[in-house]
Amino acid sequence: MPLQTATLTQFATRTNWFLSILLSTLLTTPLVLADSGLSEADTAELIKLTYETRLDELPQFKKGHYGLRLYRQTHDPRYISAIESDLTRIATRLNLFANTIDTDEEIAQYSLKRLLGYLDDYDERSRRRYHATQWTPEYLYLGVDLLGSMARANEYGLKHKQDEKLRKILKQYDFRFFVTDRDMIEAWAAQLANQVYWLKQLGEEDYTQLFVQRFKEVYPDNKDQELTKQQFMNKLYGMTHIILADSEYYQRPVEESDHQWIFDYFRDNQDQILSATKEDVIAEVGICFLLAGLEEDPFVAQAREAIRQSVDLQQGMVPSETGSFDFAYGEHRNVLAIMLLDWQPPRVGPTIDHHPEVFINLPNGLVAK
C-alpha cells in the first residue's frame, strides 16, 4: 500500500469510537448538530475525515492551503504530500514569471487576461475588483501572483534561482499606490494586508503602517451603517488578515496590544459578526483571538459554537451561505473550522533548514535561501 494511502487509512481508523458509532447510526437521518453531542474536537475530526480521505481531489492551491495550515498546527507528516504539491505549484509559477512572462508586454498581456476573468461574474466583489484594477491590471500579476509565490517560497526558507530578477520586477511598480487607493482597499483589503506583510518579510519596502492608517480612513467605524454586507465582510477580512499575516500565517503568536484597535472592534461588534457574516469570517476572527493567546475571550466560545452548529453531519463539512457542499470551494471555510474547533499553539515551519524531510523532492527552480 502506498505510504500516503496507508497514512490516510490509519487516520480514518483512528477516528475515535464515539464519532464512529455516531456516524454509523445517525447520519442516515436529518440531525441538528447541537443535539448530537459531538464535541468541538470531534466535530473537527469529522471535517478532517471528510477532507483527508479526498485530499487528492483538490486543486493544487487548495490542497497546499489545507495541508500547510494543518502541518503548522500539528507537524504531522501526513501533510507532507500536500506541501509537496504546493511547492510544485510555486515553482511552476515562478519559473513561468522568470523565463516567459518577464517583459512589460508579456506582463501586460497576462494581466489583461486575468482582469477579463472578472467580467464573467456579477457579484459585488467581482465588480469592485474589476473596477479597481481596470487601469492597473498589472496588480493581478504583481501582487496576487508573483509576490504571493515569492512570499510562500520565502516562508519555506526557499527562493527562486532567479530571485534577483524577480525582485527587480517587483521594484518596477509602486506598491504605495495599491495600498493607499480607496478603490483598491474596498476591493482587495485582505489581499493588500497580506501583501504589505509579504513585502516586509521579503526585506522589501515596509508599507504595513501606511496601509493600516489608510485602511482606517477608508473604513471609519462610525460609517459602518453605510456598508453593504459585502463591504462589512471586506472590512473584517482586512482586519483578520493584518493579524494572520503578522503571525506569518499561524506560525507565531501575536500581541494583542500590537493590534488593539482590531480586537476592540471585534469585541464591540461581536453580535453583528456572529449574525451577519459567513462562517469563514467568524472562524478567522476567532482564530485571531487564539493567535493572541485569548482563548478565554467570550468571542471564542461563541464563534466555536456557531461553527460547530453549522456543520452538516451527513456531509461532514460546513456548507456555504447558499447551502452548497462543493468540496473544493468549501476547503477554505472548512480548514478554518478545523483550526478554530481544535486549536493548537502556533508552530514554525516547515522550513528547509529545520524540516529537511519535507523538501526531499524539491522541484526545479527553487533553492535554499
N, C-alpha and C positions, 0 to 999 in steps of 0.2 A: 504494500500500500504506500503511495507517495507520502512524503513527510507532511505536507500541508493538509492532505486529506485526512491523514491519521490524526493530526492535531485537532482539526475541526470535529472529527468523530469523538475524540476524547472530551472535547469541550461539551458537546451535546450530552455525552454520557454523564458528565459531572454535574449537569443541571440538577439542583437539589430535589430530594424526594417529594417535598411539598409541592413544588412547581410542577413536577412531572405528573403527580396524581391529579392536581387541579386541572391541568391541561387535558388530560385524557378523559376526565369525567364531565367537565363543564363546558368545553369550548364548542360543543355542538349546539348549544342554545344561547340566545342573547343573554348578556350578563352585564350589569353595571359594575364597573371595577371597584367602586367604593364599597360594594357589598361582598367582594370576592375574598377579602382577607389577604391579598397579595401585599407584602411589604414593599417599601421603596426599592430595596436591594433586589428582591425577587422580580419586581417589575423591570428593573434594568437588565436582569439576566434574561428575561423573556425577549426583550428587544434585541439583545446581543444574539440570542439564538436565531431570531428571525434573520438578522443581517449576516451573521458569520457563517451560516450554512449556505448562503448565496452570495458571498462577498465577491466572487469572481465575475458575477453578472454586472457589477457596477462599472461604469466608465472609469478610465484611469484616474482622472482627477478626483472623483468621488471615492474611489477605493483608497487612494492615498490620503484623502481628507479624513476618512474614517480611521484607517489604520494608524496614522501618525498621532492622532489625538488619543487613541486608546493605548498606544505604546507609551506616550508621555504620562499617562495615568498609571500604567501598570508595569512597564518594561517587560511585558510578556512577549517571548519570541514568536508567538503565533502571528503577530502583526508584521513580522519582517517582510513577508512576501508582498504585503500591501505597500510597504515603504519602498521596496524594490520597484514596484510599478510606478510609484511617484517619482523615483529617481530617473526612470526611463523617460517619463513624460517631460521632466525638467530638461534632461539632456537633449531630447529631440527638439524641444522648443528653442533652447539656447543655441544649438547647432544651426538651426534654421536662421536665427537672427544674426549669428556671427558670419555665416557663409553665404546666405542667399538674400535675405531681406536686410540689407546693410547700406543702401544708398537712399538719398532723400526721395527719389522717385519710387523706389520699391516700398519704402515705409509709407508713403502717401497712398499707394495703391492698396496695400494691406489694410491700412487704417480705414480707408473709404469702404472697403468690403465689410469690415467689422461694423462700421457705422450703419450701413444699409440694413443690416440684420435687425436693427431696432424698428424698422418700418413695418416689420411683419406682425408686431404686437401693438395693441391699442390701449393697454392699461396705463395708468398714470405714471408709474415708474419708468416704463419704456419710453413714453412720450417725453418725460423730463430728461432722460438720458440722451435721447436723440437731439433735443433742443439745446442742451448744454454743450454738446460736443460737435455740433454740426459744423462749426467754424474752426474747431481744433481737434479733428478726428485722430490726430497723432497721439492724443492721450490714451486711446484704446490700445495702441501698440505699446506706448511707453510705460504708462502706469499700471495698466491691467495685466499686460502680457510679459513684457521684458523685465520690468522691475520686480514683479511678483515671482518670476522664475529665478532671478538672481538672488532675491532675498531668501527664498526657500533653500537654494543651494548653500547660501551662507549659514543658515541655521544648522545645516548638516555638517558644517566645517569644510565645505567644498566651495569651489568656484569653477567657472568655465575656463578652459585652457586659453581662450581669447578674452579673458576678463577685462584686460586693459582696453581693448577695442570696444567692448560693450559699455564700459564706463564712459568712454568718450562720447558715445551716442547719447547716454543719459545726460551728460553735461551740456549737450547742444540745446536742451529745452529748459524753459524757465518754469520750474515747479511752483514758484511763488504765485504765479497767476492761477494755476489749477487749485491750489489750496486756499486761496482767498476769494475766488469768484463765487458770488452768491448762487448763480445757477448751477455751478458745479457742486457746491455743497448740498444744495437741495436735491440734486440727482444722485450724488455719489458719496454721501457722508461717511459711510463705513469704509469704503474703499480708500478714500483720502486719509482717513485716520490710519489705516494700515500703511499707506504709502509714506506718510511723514515719518513713521517709526522705522519702516524699512530703510529709508534713506539714511536715517541716523545710525541704524545698526550696521549699515554698509560703510560707514565712515564718510558719507557724503554730507550735503548740507543738512542742518537741523532746523526743520520748519515746525516742530511739534508745538511750541508755544504760540507761534504765529497762527497756526491752524486753530488751536483752542480758542484764541482770542476772537478770531473771525467767526468761528462756529457759534460762539455765544452771541455775537451780533446778529447773525442770520436767524438764530432760534432763541430770542429772548423769552424767558419763562412767562412773562406777563402777556405774551401773544399766543399762548398755547391754544386758546379757544378758537383762534382763526385757522388752525391747522386742519387739513384733511386727515383722515385716518392714515393714509399712506405717508403723509409728511410727519405725522406724530411718530410713526414707526421709524422713518428715516432718521429723525432726531434721536430716538432711542438707540438705533443701530450705531449712529455716530458715537454716542456716549459709550456704549458697551465696547466698541472696537478700540476706542482710546485705551481702555483698561486692558482688553485682551492683547492688544499689540504691545503695550508696556510690559506685559508678563511674558513677552516673546511666545505667545500662544501656549499658555498652560505650562510653561517651563519654570517660572519663577513667581513667588508671591509678590503682591503689590502692596503699597502702603495706602491705607485709606486717606491719610492726610494729603497725599500727592494728588488725589482726585476728589477732594472733599465736596466740591460743588456737584459732582456727578452723584455721589452716594446720597447727598442731601436731597437731590432732585428725585432719585429713585424712591426714597422714603416718603417724600411729600406727595408723590403721585402713584403710590403703590396700588391703590384701588383701581385707578384708571388703567395702569399697566396690566393688571390681572384680568380686567374685564373687557378691555377694548383692543388688545393686541393679540397676535398669534403666538403659538407655543414656542416658536423659535426665539422670539423676543423675550418672553417670560423666562425661558431657560437661560439665555445669555445674561440677563440681569441677575438671576440667581447665582450663576457661576461667577459673576463679578464680585459678589459678596464673599463667595467661597475663596476666591483668589486673595482677598484681603484678610482672610482669617476670621470672617464674621459669620460663621456657621450658625451662631445662636441668634442672629438678627431675625426678627419676626418675618421679614420678607422671604427668607429662605424656606421656612416651613410652609408658607402659603404657596410659594412657587412650586415646591415639590408636590404638594397635594394637588395643585391644578394640573401639573403634568401627569401625575400618577392616574388621576381620574380621566385624563384624555386618551389613555392607551386603550386601544381596542384589543380585547383578549383573543378574539378569533383570528385577527390579522397579525397580532403580536407587534404592533407598532403604533405610533402616534399618527393619525391621519392629518391631511391638510385641512385648512379652514373650510374648504368646499367638500370635505369628506373623501378625498382621493387617497388611495393606498398605493399610488405609484411608488415602486420600490426605489428607483434611482432618485427621483425628485425628492423623496422623503428622507434621504440619507442625512441631510444637514440637521433637520429638526430632531431626528431620532438619535444621532450620536450625541447631540447636546442633552437630550433627555437622559441618556445613559449616564453621562458625566454628572449631571445635576443630582440624579437619584442615588448614585453610588460613588460619590466624590472621593478621590484620593489626593493626597498632597501633591503639589506640583513637582515634577521631576525633569531634570535637564536631559535633553537628548532626543533622538540618537545623534551623536557626532562621530565622525570617523576616528578621532583621537581616542575617545572613551568607549566606543561601542563598535570596534572594527568588524565584529561578526555580522553586522547589518550591511556592511559595504563590501563584502567579498566579491560581488558581481557588479562592480562599478561600471556604469555604461560609458561608452566612448564620448569624450568631450568634457567630462567632469574630472577634476583633480583636487587633491587636498590643498587647502589654502596655505 
